[in-house]
Amino acid sequence: MKVSIRAETPADIEGVRAVNLAAFKQPVEADLIDRLRISSPDFISLVAVNARQVVGNIVFTPATLESGQMPISGMALGPMAVLPAFQRKGIGSTLVQLGMALIRQRSVPFVVVLGHPNFYPRFGFAQSIAYGIECPWPGIPKEVFMATILDEKLMAGRKGLVRYRPEFDSAL
Ligand SMILES: CC(C)(COP(=O)(O)OP(=O)(O)OC[C@H]1O[C@@H](n2cnc3c(N)ncnc32)[C@H](O)[C@@H]1OP(=O)(O)O)[C@@H](O)C(=O)NCCC(=O)NCCS
């Protein structure tokens, strides 16, 4: 099976929606991505494509650490999804690795993710609270809100609440 990963194009929008609907079994994430695409600056969406079909998708949007007088701009990973029939074949991992490589090129100091605690640690994520980075939503178990620090110098001693794009508020 040959899967290639590339930036989303307008022709992929329907496929991205289909992947998210099938993986999450609800429209919340697909709708969120459609909103973010329209209104979020620095919206990053990569697709995994097999035989011209979108089979996986990963999205990154800006997130801000409200730390002292100088908020720090980082990114939030998510949603991400792989079509059920294509899961557990390494596609999700490749999407995270290539997405994070892109993020590093942009000198982003931190990335946060709300997701499976057995999946993201293999890519360098740890419970965000270990870094003093707090989840913006109440009631989220600490294991599922994770962060990775890409610029240790800039992030040294910086703690606080992380804010996602407002488009996420109606999704959680
Ligand atoms: C999570 C997801 C994106 C991973 O994509 P993938 O292509 O299956 O991932 P890979 O094959 O690279 O890696 C598989 C790993 O994902 C994790 N994983 C996959 N599905 C999982 C699930 N439903 N619950 C918990 N962990 C899961 C496992 O740790 C698995 O590792 P293992 O095979 O060593 O046990 C995909 O399973 C998916 O779309 N799930 C439904 C949507 C979802 O929950 N997305 C949110 C992710 S935060």
PDBQT file of the ligand as one rigid body, heavy atoms in Angstrom, charges set to zero:
ROOT
HETATM    1  C1  LIG A 201      -5.623   7.745  16.622  1.00  0.00    +0.000 C 
HETATM    2  C2  LIG A 201      -5.420   7.545  15.119  1.00  0.00    +0.000 C 
HETATM    3  C3  LIG A 201      -5.360   8.873  14.409  1.00  0.00    +0.000 C 
HETATM    4  C4  LIG A 201      -4.103   6.778  14.937  1.00  0.00    +0.000 C 
HETATM    5  O1  LIG A 201      -3.899   6.555  13.561  1.00  0.00    +0.000 OA
HETATM    6  P1  LIG A 201      -3.281   5.155  13.061  1.00  0.00    +0.000 P 
HETATM    7  O2  LIG A 201      -2.966   5.285  11.628  1.00  0.00    +0.000 OA
HETATM    8  O3  LIG A 201      -4.180   4.048  13.498  1.00  0.00    +0.000 OA
HETATM    9  O4  LIG A 201      -1.949   5.158  13.938  1.00  0.00    +0.000 OA
HETATM   10  P2  LIG A 201      -0.666   4.249  13.782  1.00  0.00    +0.000 P 
HETATM   11  O5  LIG A 201      -0.973   3.014  13.007  1.00  0.00    +0.000 OA
HETATM   12  O6  LIG A 201       0.457   5.091  13.352  1.00  0.00    +0.000 OA
HETATM   13  O7  LIG A 201      -0.405   3.918  15.301  1.00  0.00    +0.000 OA
HETATM   14  C5  LIG A 201      -1.288   3.070  15.958  1.00  0.00    +0.000 C 
HETATM   15  C6  LIG A 201      -1.346   3.494  17.401  1.00  0.00    +0.000 C 
HETATM   16  O8  LIG A 201      -2.404   4.416  17.609  1.00  0.00    +0.000 OA
HETATM   17  C7  LIG A 201      -2.991   4.176  18.876  1.00  0.00    +0.000 C 
HETATM   18  N1  LIG A 201      -4.398   4.037  18.676  1.00  0.00    +0.000 N 
HETATM   19  C8  LIG A 201      -5.031   3.812  17.527  1.00  0.00    +0.000 A 
HETATM   20  N2  LIG A 201      -6.359   3.796  17.729  1.00  0.00    +0.000 NA
HETATM   21  C9  LIG A 201      -6.541   4.011  19.029  1.00  0.00    +0.000 A 
HETATM   22  C10 LIG A 201      -7.681   4.109  19.836  1.00  0.00    +0.000 A 
HETATM   23  N3  LIG A 201      -8.918   3.971  19.350  1.00  0.00    +0.000 N 
HETATM   24  N4  LIG A 201      -7.510   4.329  21.146  1.00  0.00    +0.000 NA
HETATM   25  C11 LIG A 201      -6.275   4.468  21.659  1.00  0.00    +0.000 A 
HETATM   26  N5  LIG A 201      -5.151   4.389  20.927  1.00  0.00    +0.000 NA
HETATM   27  C12 LIG A 201      -5.294   4.161  19.628  1.00  0.00    +0.000 A 
HETATM   28  C13 LIG A 201      -2.394   2.937  19.434  1.00  0.00    +0.000 C 
HETATM   29  O9  LIG A 201      -1.499   3.343  20.441  1.00  0.00    +0.000 OA
HETATM   30  C14 LIG A 201      -1.647   2.323  18.285  1.00  0.00    +0.000 C 
HETATM   31  O10 LIG A 201      -0.460   1.805  18.728  1.00  0.00    +0.000 OA
HETATM   32  P3  LIG A 201      -0.235   0.235  18.743  1.00  0.00    +0.000 P 
HETATM   33  O11 LIG A 201      -0.661  -0.254  17.378  1.00  0.00    +0.000 OA
HETATM   34  O12 LIG A 201       1.217   0.156  19.030  1.00  0.00    +0.000 OA
HETATM   35  O13 LIG A 201      -1.123  -0.259  19.833  1.00  0.00    +0.000 OA
HETATM   36  C15 LIG A 201      -6.556   6.687  14.509  1.00  0.00    +0.000 C 
HETATM   37  O14 LIG A 201      -6.611   5.464  15.164  1.00  0.00    +0.000 OA
HETATM   38  C16 LIG A 201      -7.915   7.342  14.536  1.00  0.00    +0.000 C 
HETATM   39  O15 LIG A 201      -8.298   8.030  13.602  1.00  0.00    +0.000 OA
HETATM   40  N6  LIG A 201      -8.693   7.084  15.595  1.00  0.00    +0.000 N 
HETATM   41  C17 LIG A 201     -10.028   7.598  15.700  1.00  0.00    +0.000 C 
HETATM   42  C18 LIG A 201     -10.042   9.082  15.761  1.00  0.00    +0.000 C 
HETATM   43  C19 LIG A 201      -9.328   9.592  16.969  1.00  0.00    +0.000 C 
HETATM   44  O16 LIG A 201      -9.518   9.099  18.085  1.00  0.00    +0.000 OA
HETATM   45  N7  LIG A 201      -8.523  10.628  16.753  1.00  0.00    +0.000 N 
HETATM   46  C20 LIG A 201      -7.974  11.357  17.827  1.00  0.00    +0.000 C 
HETATM   47  C21 LIG A 201      -6.570  11.087  18.030  1.00  0.00    +0.000 C 
HETATM   48  S1  LIG A 201      -6.144  12.116  19.391  1.00  0.00    +0.000 SA
ENDROOT
TORSDOF 0
